[in-house]
């Protein structure tokens, strides 16, 4: 395997460069996926049938916590990648661990939120609006859940194998994924929650 | 429904029972044959675990041909049922199921794998690469497609086929009107193979962007590679829409949500919109690679370089953009208002412009060329007038006001078969004949090939042109019978005769493979057609590593330049080559996806969850795996090269 030392570690082999470009293209597909979900949500937002409307079920506190936690986690994973570029393995691992803990925190609040919806009678089967809401949030939450497992695997690998072109590449790609989830959340926060509460 | 009732066939007929027996007998035959000839190890090592793009391409090719016969059997049954007034061959329900599966099989499980076959076989060779960017992902794509296809194909013997049309419009596809599990099969099978298609899209885009040989700028790529690139960009943007729509359809059916219902706020038109936002680009995913193949074939057999290379590229780019702006023309008559209809009418007609540019470019390529009338060239020459007729009737349909006359009639059926058969099927058969020697080491018989061409062309014209007339006279599509008084009888009989000729034509392809395998010369060299692009510069059969030395590119027809103008294609010494290892994981994942999909279809939650966990474990294993592939030594390469006819 040819390693090009003029490049950052995560770009240093040809396969690494392929992986990163491939992942960007995958993120393009993910944008289409979430764009479709948002389209469905906006189409069905007012179609509440006999169930509740958005303003009746949304609560600002858990949503603010979720937003704060997830935005911070995007910052900490950025610090993790910065530490990786400096070759500081332990700092990087710490920041990755903090990121995943924040992600776990986000997921906990989201589960609380879903239980709240269930208690106020906004279940998956209630109306087109609730189905679209829970599918959009659930898809994002599912991505976060997958990310928690993925991130854990990467931490284990970096710990065991050190910072190699391969582990650096995986970590960098994971950070792209994590930032992407954050961007999607900003759209969810603005156009689902804030719009729904106004 | 009772537990076991769900697995029963809701509308059994002797044909279905016969197919059941046939499936069981063929399966036993395959297992017994593999055991008797001790081929299990070979099958596993060489095919099931392979990550070689050429072998994956061949597996796509074989699957596509098998599915062509499955979809063709549906077609001939439909034409037989309609061949005379008040025919009693099939009942209405059976007819519904057959036109549904015909559409799905032909588009998703025949045409898609056919184009993936050519992308896999040709693209890495045309750009001078060793393999695709992610060989293991490529194998996974194939096995997901295969799992989806098999899942879809068992529907008619376990639980019943989908019966809501290949578009599966809600509320017809909802639980109220489609009670059997048929539509669950539709949702899950297409979902699984669709994930595979998306992965291919990502893989091919990365491959084409990053792995081209030195000197090959984007505007020096061969035309088929360009068409494959554009088609894969469309795949990346179109398939996620289908993914979401299918998930929503699945939850509507399995978990009683209300996305597409007509109660509790559901909106059935949302499905129609999502389906066609994917579905219209889908037709360009199919046709653009077909155009790419025609470009290669026409310039080869006209002995001229492709006329208007850059206009060919830009017209494809334009088509890809427009393909996302026309989906609403599929429901002009479903009440969206005059302004919307007018806008989509104009965007739809606009696609005729870049397509026309391409048609003229092919004509100008042939102009003053020295045309050789080989089988691939015959298909290409037949394609131009037939496809143009299909295009012109498409513009007729694009006029939204006039569409109120054509909508849901046989006129529409005639139009899209008129584009998709000469456009895609002819291209695939032309490509099959053209590339056969490269991958199998012998030529297909030209005489039998010409008989096939004429059977298919005459059969096609007889089968579909009468539909323009019956359609304008008001014969509705999807209607399973009609009375004597309508006067549709004679023209429908003509269609049946045409369909039968086409069926004979497809059988002659199989005979041709058999005949040529027995009789054709194996001594054909690496370039039997005197072709122009890079895939013909390597040996036949293509060695595992494609090229011993990386080719140096100077133009879009570098191989032609190396033959005629003294361009040196291969420079420098042979170095050792890095290749990926085989892996059984993609195949295993295909099986797990099949089991999980089947369990979801029948709402068997325990195996479904186990299946999902299995998929997760496979992904985790991949994350932890350390697999750096292997190296082929210089000595080994030199030996292979000498055996295949000397290092070039």
Interface residues (C-beta under 8 A of the other chain):
Chain A: X1 X17 X18 X21 X22 X25 X26 X28 X29 X30 X32 X33 X36 X37 X40 X43 X44 X47 X48 X49 X50 X51 X124 X125 X126 X127 X128 X129 X131 X132 X135 X149 X150 X153 X154 X156 X157 X170
Chain B: X133 X134 X198 X201 X202 X203 X205 X206 X209 X210 X211 X236 X237 X238 X239 X240 X241 X243 X244 X245 X247 X248 X251 X255 X256 X257 X258 X259 X261 X263 X264 X265 X266 X267 X270 X274 X277 X578 X616 X620 X623 X624 X628
